[in-house]
Structures are given as structure tokens and as C-alpha cells.
Amino acid sequence: MTKTITFAIMHFSIAFGVTYLITGDLVLGGLVAVIEPAVNTVGYFFHEKVWQRLELRKTATLNLLTKGFVKL
């Protein structure tokens, strides 16, 4: 969870900075800095969960292969 939080802080800062540089508007920069990274952070959390499951499947398959239960 710490990784997700630090990623969110970095993302908020980047989103605000880029939007402010493009528009010169603090309010719009603040809105984009809150909305876009918040949605993206939730997506990132689930992205990590999917990759964890894929790694578990890969490990389980390798274990079955090395024990001779599955042949390719």
C-alpha cells in the first residue's frame, strides 16, 4: 500500500504541474491533479493485483512442470 500512496503523491504533483503549465489556471490544475490521478491510482492498484495473480500462476505451473505432473 505504501508503494501505491507514494505513486499517488508523485502523480498528483505531475498532473498539477503539467496542467498548470499548459493552462495557467490553478483551479483547473487542482481539479485535474485530484481527479485524474485518483482514478489512475485505483487502476494501478488493480493492475498490480492482476500481475500478482499472473506471477502466482506462472510459479504454480513451473512447480507442476518440475514435479512431472504436467507435460508440455
C-alpha positions as CSV (number, residue, x, y, z in Angstrom):
1,M,0.0,0.0,0.0
2,T,2.9,2.4,0.7
3,K,4.0,2.0,-3.0
4,T,0.5,3.0,-4.1
5,I,0.4,6.0,-1.9
6,T,3.8,7.3,-2.9
7,F,2.9,6.7,-6.6
8,A,-0.3,8.8,-6.0
9,I,1.6,11.7,-4.5
10,M,4.0,11.7,-7.4
11,H,1.1,11.5,-9.9
12,F,-0.8,14.4,-8.2
13,S,2.2,16.6,-8.4
14,I,2.9,15.8,-12.1
15,A,-0.8,16.2,-13.0
16,F,-1.0,19.6,-11.3
17,G,2.3,20.8,-12.7
18,V,1.6,19.8,-16.3
19,T,-2.0,21.2,-16.3
20,Y,-0.9,24.4,-14.7
21,L,1.9,24.9,-17.2
22,I,-0.5,24.3,-20.1
23,T,-3.4,26.4,-18.8
24,G,-2.0,28.8,-16.3
25,D,-5.1,28.1,-14.2
26,L,-4.6,27.0,-10.5
27,V,-8.2,25.8,-10.1
28,L,-8.1,23.6,-13.3
29,G,-4.7,22.4,-12.3
30,G,-6.0,21.4,-8.9
31,L,-9.1,19.6,-10.4
32,V,-7.0,17.6,-12.8
33,A,-4.5,16.9,-10.1
34,V,-7.2,15.4,-7.9
35,I,-9.5,13.6,-10.4
36,E,-7.1,12.0,-12.9
37,P,-4.5,10.6,-10.5
38,A,-7.2,9.3,-8.1
39,V,-8.8,7.3,-10.9
40,N,-5.4,6.2,-12.2
41,T,-4.2,5.1,-8.8
42,V,-7.2,2.9,-8.4
43,G,-6.4,1.4,-11.8
44,Y,-2.8,0.9,-10.8
45,F,-3.9,-0.9,-7.6
46,F,-5.9,-3.4,-9.7
47,H,-3.2,-3.6,-12.3
48,E,-0.7,-4.8,-9.6
49,K,-3.3,-7.4,-8.4
50,V,-3.6,-8.8,-11.9
51,W,0.2,-9.1,-12.2
52,Q,0.5,-10.8,-8.8
53,R,-2.0,-13.4,-9.9
54,L,-0.2,-13.9,-13.2
55,E,3.1,-14.4,-11.3
56,L,1.3,-16.9,-8.9
57,R,0.0,-18.9,-11.9
58,K,3.4,-18.9,-13.5
59,T,5.0,-20.2,-10.3
60,A,2.3,-22.9,-9.9
61,T,2.8,-24.0,-13.5
62,L,6.6,-24.2,-13.1
63,N,6.1,-26.2,-9.9
64,L,3.8,-28.7,-11.6
65,L,6.3,-29.0,-14.5
66,T,9.3,-29.6,-12.3
67,K,7.4,-32.3,-10.3
68,G,6.3,-34.0,-13.5
69,F,2.5,-33.5,-13.1
70,V,2.2,-31.6,-16.3
71,K,4.0,-32.3,-19.6
72,L,4.3,-29.9,-22.5
